[in-house]
Amino acid sequence: MITLNDLHPAEGSTHKAKRLGQGPGSGKGKTAGKGHKGDKARTGGGVRPGFEGGQMPLTRRTPKRGFNNYRFAKVFQPVNLDVLAEKFDAGAEIDAEAMYAARVIRKKDIPVKVLARGELSKALKIKAGAFSAEAAKKIEAAGGSHEVV
C-alpha cells in the first residue's frame, strides 16, 4: 500500500532550476544568457502582447464594420425540465427563489429560461423569464402551468 510519505516524482521527471548569473565559470554568468543591453536584457523588459515591432497591429488593421448584438443581448440561465422534475414535487410553485434554494441556478438576479430537455410527468407551476416553445407544450401536457415574469 502506498502512503503519502512514499510519494515521489517519477525518475528523471524533475530537474534542478538553471541558476543564471552565478559567475563566468557557470556557463551562464555575466549577462545570464540575455546578451548585451537592449530592452530584452532589462528587468521587466520586452514588448507587450500583440506588439508587432511598430508595424500597424493586426487588431488595428482589420476592419470593424457591421452590427454586434453583444451589448443588447438578453442573458438567461438555462434550466431543463428534467432537472425541475427531479428537484421538485408535483404541484410545486417554482420561481427563481425556489430554483436558487434547490441549487438549480447559481444567481438570483439573472433571468431563467426553461428548456425542454427530458420528460415531465408532474404538474408544476413554473414562473420564469422565458420558456422555449417545446418546454411550454410539455408543461401544459403534464397538467402544469407556466408564467413569464
Long-range contacts (C-beta under 8 A, 24 or more apart in sequence): 74-111, 75-110, 75-111, 76-110, 76-111, 76-112, 76-113, 76-129, 76-130, 77-105, 77-106, 77-107, 77-110, 77-111, 77-112, 77-113, 78-112, 78-113, 78-115, 79-104, 79-105, 79-112, 79-113, 79-114, 79-115, 79-128, 80-114, 80-115, 80-116, 80-117, 80-118, 81-114, 81-115, 81-116, 81-117, 81-118, 81-119, 81-120, 81-135, 81-138, 81-139, 82-117, 82-118, 82-119, 82-120, 83-118, 84-114, 84-120, 84-124, 84-126, 85-118, 85-119, 85-120, 85-121, 85-122, 85-124, 88-122, 88-124, 89-122, 90-122, 90-123, 90-124, 91-122, 91-123, 91-124, 91-125, 92-124, 92-125, 93-125, 93-127, 94-124, 94-125, 94-126, 94-127, 95-126, 95-127, 95-128, 95-149, 96-127, 96-128, 114-139, 114-146, 120-144
